[in-house]
Amino acid sequence: MISRRKILSTAWDVWRTKVGGSPLLLARQQQRLQAMIAFARSHSPFYQQLYQHLPEHIEHLSDLPPVTKRVLMAHFDEWVTDRQVNHNEVNAFIADRALIGVPYLGRYGVWRTSGTTGSPGIFLHDSDAVAAYISLLLVRYYLSWATPHEFWRMMWRHWRAAFVFATGGHFASNTFEAITHQLRPGSTKTPPILSAHLPLPDLIQALNDIQPAILATYPSVLEALTGEQSVGRLRIRPLLIATGGECLKPLVRTRAAETFGCKVRDTYAASEFMGIAFECNQGRLHVNSDWVILEPVDAQYRPLDPGEPPRTVLLTNLVNRVQPIIRYEMGDSVSFCADPCACGSPLPTIAVEGRDDEILRFETEAGQLVDIAPLPLQTILMVIDGIQRFQLIQTGPKVLKIRLDAMTAADAEGVWQTAMNGLRAYLDSQGLSAVALERSDERPSQSALSGKFRHVWSEVHAHLSKTMG
């Protein structure tokens, strides 16, 4: 799907553009934006129809109408620019877990989203896009944090990494890593991904065996691993911990950095664009603005000034042409920072809110407390065909309530049974056979504040505490 030569040439552009400063970053952004708009108009029937009454040259991005995931997915076959891509065939492709990391049609990465805005999505990415994501990750994330001493320490440990992600489906994290894994020399020596579904003792054993120099995972999983490291069951010495997919709370970051004795760096990424923003040594997220555009907007999609509280953010992917994403509503709350960053980077900085699903803390039959990260629970339901939306709420020390919307009424009972069986098997594997699953008649509901469908949270944290040790 992609060659090392393409990655090297893209990485050179990524490095050179940032060194060129704000004028070159803006020039690259505008060149790519105009090219993307022209390509979408010429090759996507959906955008041809959407833009038919607009002038040929667009002066301002805000002159274009925004789009939503629900609308794009409803017009999938008209949206894509490759006439060989078919929605039904893509659905069949992602239903086969044996094809995770395999390019669709031999040329496209493909992954699905969780549907926090109420509608799950399927996104294809061409080779230029994947090359950009990899190059940004290498040049502006992994290589930017290391001092020369840390760089050589990483090389001495062969850049050995452990990625702890939700597996079992075509999700951005494990699909993207499977693609990049194929490009690394000697990649068969180390498993590229450890499942976040593993029972905690098994995950600890695997990490102790690997001894990663880089640990990448969700903040909720990191919180649990930090506790295990502090009591000596986990014994690893990472040089860098990379987080993403959820909100990284300051306390979780501080405890992890102190416990593991290394840097903890956050990322802001999505299935629509991998590597939207990376954290610098000042703890601020810098947007890769030469490859992606973010527009914080109000409820009527009107642009906001830096510092104004947004209702949502619109994303424009400047590189992926198989599925043009132009002024696409993300649903996240993102605001730009008005002041320049002390790190000296010309890339703009943002503050991100949301993605705050919680760790659940259940009691075993013996009264012990077990932490369950939200992402593994989510992915159990995300891979079930026929589920439109879901929510998991802990309502007691041994109770998990499930809200679920099926795609059709005819599928509802079968979908419910599959969901309950999957959750039951996972909880049992974590030693939580005493936890009851409660089928709720309530439908999944949106947050009144953000409009997003929060997936996992607890209503009983105030009554439970956990002593580490």
C-alpha positions as CSV (number, residue, x, y, z in Angstrom):
1,M,0.0,0.0,0.0
2,I,2.8,2.4,0.9
3,S,6.6,2.5,0.4
4,R,9.4,3.7,2.6
5,R,10.5,6.1,-0.1
6,K,7.1,7.9,0.0
7,I,7.3,8.1,3.8
8,L,10.9,9.6,3.6
9,S,9.9,12.2,1.0
10,T,6.8,13.1,3.1
11,A,8.8,13.3,6.3
12,W,11.2,15.7,4.6
13,D,8.3,18.0,3.7
14,V,6.9,17.7,7.3
15,W,10.3,18.7,8.7
16,R,11.1,21.5,6.2
17,T,7.7,23.1,6.4
18,K,7.8,23.5,10.2
19,V,11.4,24.9,10.0
20,G,10.1,27.4,7.4
21,G,7.8,28.9,10.1
22,S,4.3,30.3,10.0
23,P,4.4,31.8,6.4
24,L,5.4,28.4,4.9
25,L,2.9,26.5,7.1
26,L,0.1,28.8,5.9
27,A,1.2,28.6,2.3
28,R,1.2,24.8,2.4
29,Q,-2.2,24.8,4.1
30,Q,-3.8,27.0,1.5
31,Q,-2.3,25.2,-1.5
32,R,-3.5,21.8,-0.2
33,L,-7.0,23.3,0.7
34,Q,-7.6,24.7,-2.8
35,A,-6.3,21.4,-4.4
36,M,-8.6,19.3,-2.1
37,I,-11.7,21.4,-2.9
38,A,-11.0,21.2,-6.6
39,F,-10.5,17.4,-6.4
40,A,-13.6,16.9,-4.4
41,R,-15.7,18.9,-6.9
42,S,-14.3,16.9,-9.8
43,H,-14.3,13.4,-8.4
44,S,-17.0,13.1,-5.7
45,P,-20.6,13.2,-6.8
46,F,-21.6,14.2,-3.3
47,Y,-19.5,17.3,-3.3
48,Q,-20.4,18.1,-6.8
49,Q,-24.0,18.3,-5.7
50,L,-23.2,20.1,-2.5
51,Y,-21.1,22.8,-4.1
52,Q,-23.0,23.2,-7.4
53,H,-24.2,26.7,-6.6
54,L,-20.9,28.0,-5.2
55,P,-18.4,30.0,-7.2
56,E,-15.5,28.2,-8.7
57,H,-12.9,29.9,-6.5
58,I,-13.6,29.7,-2.7
59,E,-12.0,32.7,-0.9
60,H,-12.7,31.5,2.6
61,L,-13.2,28.0,4.0
62,S,-16.2,29.2,6.0
63,D,-18.0,29.9,2.6
64,L,-18.4,26.1,2.3
65,P,-21.3,24.3,3.9
66,P,-20.4,21.9,6.8
67,V,-21.0,18.2,6.7
68,T,-21.8,15.6,9.3
69,K,-20.9,11.9,9.7
70,R,-24.5,10.9,9.4
71,V,-24.9,12.7,6.1
72,L,-21.7,11.4,4.7
73,M,-22.4,7.8,5.6
74,A,-25.9,8.1,4.1
75,H,-24.2,9.1,0.8
76,F,-21.2,6.8,1.1
77,D,-21.1,5.6,-2.5
78,E,-21.5,9.2,-3.8
79,W,-19.0,10.6,-1.3
80,V,-16.0,8.4,-2.3
81,T,-13.9,9.4,-5.3
82,D,-12.9,5.8,-6.3
83,R,-15.8,4.2,-8.3
84,Q,-14.5,0.8,-7.3
85,V,-15.3,1.5,-3.6
86,N,-18.7,0.1,-2.6
87,H,-20.3,0.6,0.8
88,N,-21.7,-2.9,1.0
89,E,-18.3,-4.4,0.1
90,V,-16.5,-2.2,2.6
91,N,-19.0,-3.3,5.3
92,A,-18.2,-6.9,4.4
93,F,-14.5,-6.2,4.6
94,I,-14.5,-4.7,8.1
95,A,-16.8,-7.5,9.3
96,D,-13.8,-9.9,8.7
97,R,-11.4,-9.4,11.6
98,A,-8.7,-11.5,9.8
99,L,-8.4,-8.5,7.5
100,I,-7.4,-6.0,10.1
101,G,-4.4,-4.1,8.7
102,V,-4.9,-5.5,5.2
103,P,-5.4,-2.7,2.6
104,Y,-8.9,-2.6,1.2
105,L,-8.6,-3.2,-2.6
106,G,-4.9,-3.4,-2.0
107,R,-4.6,0.4,-1.6
108,Y,-6.7,1.8,1.2
109,G,-6.5,1.7,5.0
110,V,-9.9,1.4,6.5
111,W,-11.2,1.8,10.0
112,R,-14.5,2.5,11.8
113,T,-15.4,5.0,14.6
114,S,-17.4,4.5,17.8
115,G,-20.1,7.0,17.0
116,T,-19.9,9.5,19.9
117,T,-21.9,11.9,17.8
118,G,-24.7,9.4,17.4
119,S,-23.6,7.7,14.1
120,P,-20.7,5.2,13.6
121,G,-18.5,5.9,10.6
122,I,-16.3,4.1,8.2
123,F,-13.2,5.9,6.8
124,L,-10.9,5.0,4.0
125,H,-7.4,6.5,3.7
126,D,-5.2,6.5,0.6
127,S,-1.4,6.0,0.6
128,D,-0.7,9.7,0.6
129,A,-2.7,10.1,3.7
130,V,-1.1,7.2,5.5
131,A,2.3,8.5,4.5
132,A,1.5,11.8,6.0
133,Y,0.2,10.3,9.3
134,I,3.3,8.2,9.7
135,S,5.6,11.1,8.8
136,L,3.9,13.4,11.3
137,L,4.1,10.8,14.0
138,L,7.8,10.2,13.4
139,V,9.0,13.8,12.9
140,R,6.8,15.9,15.0
141,Y,6.0,13.4,17.8
142,Y,8.6,10.6,18.4
143,L,11.7,12.5,17.3
144,S,10.7,15.9,18.8
145,W,10.6,14.8,22.4
146,A,14.0,13.2,22.6
147,T,17.3,14.8,23.6
148,P,20.4,13.3,21.9
149,H,21.0,11.2,25.0
150,E,17.4,9.9,25.0
151,F,17.6,9.2,21.3
152,W,20.6,7.0,21.7
153,R,19.0,5.2,24.6
154,M,16.0,4.5,22.4
155,M,18.2,3.2,19.6
156,W,20.1,1.0,22.1
157,R,16.8,-0.6,23.0
158,H,15.9,-0.9,19.3
159,W,12.9,1.4,19.6
160,R,11.0,-1.5,21.2
161,A,7.4,-0.5,21.7
162,A,4.3,-1.9,23.3
163,F,0.9,-0.6,22.1
164,V,-2.0,-1.4,24.4
165,F,-5.2,-0.8,22.4
166,A,-8.7,-2.1,22.0
167,T,-8.5,-5.0,19.4
168,G,-11.0,-7.2,17.7
169,G,-12.2,-4.6,15.1
170,H,-11.0,-2.3,12.3
171,F,-10.3,0.6,14.7
172,A,-7.9,3.4,13.9
173,S,-5.4,2.5,16.6
174,N,-4.7,-1.1,15.8
175,T,-5.3,-0.9,12.1
176,F,-2.9,2.0,11.7
177,E,-0.3,0.3,13.9
178,A,-0.7,-2.9,11.8
179,I,0.1,-0.9,8.7
180,T,3.2,0.8,10.2
181,H,4.3,-2.5,11.8
182,Q,4.8,-4.0,8.3
183,L,7.2,-1.2,7.4
184,R,9.6,-1.8,10.3
185,P,12.6,-4.1,9.9
186,G,12.5,-7.1,12.1
187,S,8.9,-6.4,12.9
188,T,8.1,-10.0,13.6
189,K,10.2,-10.0,16.8
190,T,7.8,-8.0,18.9
191,P,4.0,-8.2,19.0
192,P,2.8,-4.8,17.7
193,I,-0.3,-4.6,19.8
194,L,-1.4,-5.9,23.2
195,S,-5.2,-6.1,23.7
196,A,-6.6,-3.8,26.3
197,H,-9.2,-6.6,26.8
198,L,-6.6,-8.8,28.4
199,P,-7.0,-9.5,32.1
200,L,-4.7,-7.2,34.0
201,P,-2.4,-9.9,35.2
202,D,-1.9,-11.2,31.7
203,L,-1.3,-7.7,30.4
204,I,1.3,-7.1,33.1
205,Q,3.1,-10.3,32.3
206,A,3.2,-9.4,28.6
207,L,4.6,-5.9,29.3
208,N,7.2,-7.3,31.7
209,D,8.3,-9.8,29.0
210,I,8.5,-7.1,26.2
211,Q,10.2,-4.4,28.4
212,P,9.1,-1.6,26.0
213,A,11.1,1.6,25.5
214,I,7.8,3.2,24.3
215,L,4.5,2.5,25.8
216,A,1.4,3.7,24.0
217,T,-2.1,3.4,25.4
218,Y,-5.3,5.1,26.6
219,P,-5.1,7.3,29.7
220,S,-7.5,5.0,31.5
221,V,-5.3,2.0,30.9
222,L,-2.3,4.0,31.9
223,E,-3.9,4.8,35.2
224,A,-4.4,1.1,36.0
225,L,-0.8,0.3,34.9
226,T,0.6,3.1,37.0
227,G,-1.0,1.5,40.1
228,E,0.5,-1.9,39.1
229,Q,4.0,-0.3,38.6
230,S,3.8,1.4,42.0
231,V,3.3,-1.8,43.9
232,G,5.9,-3.7,41.9
233,R,3.8,-6.2,39.9
234,L,4.6,-4.2,36.7
235,R,8.3,-3.7,36.3
236,I,9.1,-1.8,33.1
237,R,11.3,1.2,32.3
238,P,9.8,3.1,29.3
239,L,11.6,6.2,28.0
240,L,8.3,7.6,26.7
241,I,4.6,7.0,27.4
242,A,2.3,8.1,24.6
243,T,-1.4,8.5,25.3
244,G,-4.4,9.2,23.2
245,G,-8.1,8.4,22.6
246,E,-9.3,9.8,25.9
247,C,-8.9,12.9,28.1
248,L,-5.5,12.7,29.9
249,K,-6.2,14.1,33.3
250,P,-3.4,16.1,35.1
251,L,-3.3,13.8,38.1
252,V,-3.0,10.7,35.9
253,R,-0.2,12.3,33.9
254,T,1.7,13.4,37.1
255,R,1.4,10.0,38.8
256,A,2.5,8.1,35.7
257,A,5.5,10.4,35.0
258,E,6.7,10.1,38.7
259,T,6.0,6.3,38.9
260,F,7.7,5.3,35.6
261,G,10.3,8.1,35.7
262,C,9.8,9.1,32.1
263,K,8.0,11.6,29.9
264,V,4.3,11.3,29.2
265,R,3.1,12.9,26.0
266,D,-0.5,13.2,24.8
267,T,-1.9,13.3,21.3
268,Y,-5.2,14.4,19.7
269,A,-6.1,12.0,16.9
270,A,-9.3,10.7,15.2
271,S,-10.3,8.2,12.6
272,E,-10.9,11.1,10.3
273,F,-7.2,12.2,10.6
274,M,-4.5,10.4,12.6
275,G,-2.3,12.9,14.3
276,I,-4.3,16.1,14.5
277,A,-2.1,17.5,17.2
278,F,0.9,16.4,19.3
279,E,2.0,17.6,22.7
280,C,5.3,19.6,23.1
281,N,7.6,19.8,26.1
282,Q,5.5,22.6,27.5
283,G,2.5,20.3,27.7
284,R,0.5,22.0,24.9
285,L,-1.1,20.4,21.9
286,H,0.2,21.7,18.5
287,V,-2.0,21.3,15.5
288,N,-0.4,20.0,12.3
289,S,-2.0,22.9,10.5
290,D,-0.2,22.3,7.2
291,W,-2.1,19.0,6.8
292,V,-5.3,19.5,8.7
293,I,-7.6,22.5,9.5
294,L,-9.7,22.8,12.7
295,E,-12.4,25.4,13.0
296,P,-14.0,25.9,16.4
297,V,-17.6,27.0,15.8
298,D,-20.8,27.8,17.7
299,A,-24.1,25.9,17.4
300,Q,-24.8,27.6,14.0
301,Y,-21.3,26.7,12.7
302,R,-20.1,30.3,13.0
303,P,-16.3,30.8,13.4
304,L,-15.1,31.8,16.9
305,D,-12.2,33.9,18.0
306,P,-9.4,32.3,20.1
307,G,-10.5,31.7,23.6
308,E,-14.2,31.7,22.9
309,P,-16.0,28.5,24.1
310,P,-17.0,26.4,21.1
311,R,-20.0,24.1,20.7
312,T,-18.1,21.8,18.2
313,V,-15.2,21.8,15.8
314,L,-15.0,21.3,12.1
315,L,-12.2,19.3,10.6
316,T,-10.8,19.5,7.1
317,N,-8.4,16.7,6.0
318,L,-6.0,18.2,3.4
319,V,-4.4,15.0,2.2
320,N,-6.9,12.1,2.0
321,R,-8.6,12.1,-1.4
322,V,-10.4,8.8,-1.5
323,Q,-13.0,10.3,1.0
324,P,-12.6,14.1,1.0
325,I,-13.4,15.4,4.5
326,I,-14.1,19.1,4.3
327,R,-15.6,21.1,7.1
328,Y,-16.7,17.9,8.9
329,E,-18.3,18.2,12.3
330,M,-16.2,16.3,14.9
331,G,-18.3,17.0,17.9
332,D,-15.3,17.6,20.2
333,S,-14.9,20.9,22.1
334,V,-11.7,22.4,20.8
335,S,-10.5,26.0,21.3
336,F,-7.3,27.7,20.0
337,C,-4.9,29.3,22.4
338,A,-4.3,33.0,21.7
339,D,-0.8,33.2,23.2
340,P,2.3,31.7,21.5
341,C,3.8,28.5,23.0
342,A,7.0,28.9,25.0
343,C,8.5,25.9,23.1
344,G,8.9,28.2,20.0
345,S,7.0,26.0,17.6
346,P,5.2,28.0,14.8
347,L,2.3,25.4,14.9
348,P,-0.9,26.7,16.6
349,T,-1.9,25.2,20.0
350,I,-5.3,24.0,21.1
351,A,-7.1,22.9,24.3
352,V,-9.4,19.9,23.9
353,E,-12.2,18.9,26.1
354,G,-14.4,15.8,26.0
355,R,-13.6,12.1,25.5
356,D,-14.0,11.7,29.2
357,D,-15.4,8.2,29.5
358,E,-14.6,6.9,33.0
359,I,-12.8,4.0,34.5
360,L,-15.4,1.7,36.2
361,R,-14.6,0.2,39.6
362,F,-16.4,-3.0,40.4
363,E,-16.4,-5.3,43.5
364,T,-15.7,-9.0,43.2
365,E,-17.6,-11.6,45.2
366,A,-14.8,-11.4,47.8
367,G,-15.1,-7.6,48.1
368,Q,-11.9,-6.8,46.1
369,L,-12.0,-3.8,43.7
370,V,-11.2,-4.2,40.0
371,D,-10.7,-1.3,37.6
372,I,-12.2,-1.7,34.1
373,A,-11.1,0.8,31.4
374,P,-13.8,2.1,29.2
375,L,-12.3,1.4,25.7
376,P,-12.4,-2.4,26.0
377,L,-16.0,-2.3,27.0
378,Q,-16.8,0.0,24.1
379,T,-15.1,-2.1,21.5
380,I,-17.0,-5.3,22.5
381,L,-20.2,-3.5,21.4
382,M,-18.7,-1.5,18.5
383,V,-17.9,-4.7,16.5
384,I,-21.4,-6.1,16.8
385,D,-23.4,-5.7,13.6
386,G,-26.7,-4.1,14.1
387,I,-25.8,-1.7,17.0
388,Q,-26.5,1.9,16.3
389,R,-25.7,3.5,19.7
390,F,-25.0,2.2,23.2
391,Q,-24.2,3.5,26.7
392,L,-22.8,1.6,29.7
393,I,-23.4,3.0,33.1
394,Q,-22.2,1.6,36.4
395,T,-25.1,2.0,38.9
396,G,-23.8,0.0,41.8
397,P,-20.6,-1.8,43.0
398,K,-21.8,-4.9,41.2
399,V,-24.2,-3.5,38.5
400,L,-23.6,-2.4,34.9
401,K,-26.6,-0.9,33.1
402,I,-26.8,-1.1,29.3
403,R,-28.7,1.2,27.0
404,L,-28.8,0.1,23.4
405,D,-30.3,1.2,20.1
406,A,-30.4,-1.5,17.3
407,M,-30.3,-0.5,13.7
408,T,-33.7,-2.1,13.1
409,A,-36.5,-3.4,15.3
410,A,-36.2,-6.8,13.7
411,D,-32.5,-7.2,14.8
412,A,-33.1,-5.8,18.3
413,E,-33.4,-9.1,20.3
414,G,-30.5,-10.8,18.6
415,V,-28.3,-7.7,19.0
416,W,-29.2,-7.5,22.7
417,Q,-28.3,-11.1,23.2
418,T,-25.0,-10.8,21.5
419,A,-24.1,-7.7,23.5
420,M,-25.0,-9.3,26.8
421,N,-23.0,-12.4,26.0
422,G,-19.9,-10.4,24.9
423,L,-20.0,-8.2,28.1
424,R,-20.6,-11.2,30.3
425,A,-17.6,-13.1,28.9
426,Y,-15.3,-10.0,29.3
427,L,-16.3,-9.3,32.9
428,D,-15.9,-13.0,33.7
429,S,-12.4,-12.9,32.3
430,Q,-11.6,-10.0,34.6
431,G,-12.8,-12.0,37.7
432,L,-16.1,-10.1,37.8
433,S,-18.7,-12.8,37.5
434,A,-20.5,-11.3,40.4
435,V,-21.3,-8.1,38.4
436,A,-24.9,-8.1,37.2
437,L,-25.8,-6.8,33.7
438,E,-29.0,-4.8,33.7
439,R,-30.9,-4.4,30.4
440,S,-32.3,-0.9,30.4
441,D,-35.4,0.3,28.6
442,E,-33.9,3.8,28.3
443,R,-32.5,4.8,25.0
444,P,-28.9,6.2,24.7
445,S,-29.1,10.0,25.3
446,Q,-26.9,12.9,24.3
447,S,-25.1,15.2,26.6
448,A,-27.0,18.5,27.0
449,L,-23.8,20.4,27.0
450,S,-21.8,18.8,24.2
451,G,-24.4,17.1,22.1
452,K,-22.2,13.9,22.1
453,F,-23.2,10.4,23.1
454,R,-21.0,9.6,26.1
455,H,-20.4,5.9,26.1
456,V,-19.1,4.8,29.6
457,W,-19.4,6.3,33.0
458,S,-20.0,5.6,36.7
459,E,-22.6,6.8,39.0
460,V,-21.1,5.3,42.1
461,H,-17.4,6.5,42.2
462,A,-18.2,8.6,45.3
463,H,-19.0,5.4,47.2
464,L,-16.0,3.4,46.1
465,S,-12.3,3.9,46.8
466,K,-9.3,1.8,46.0
467,T,-6.2,1.5,48.1
468,M,-3.1,0.9,45.9
469,G,-1.1,-2.0,47.2
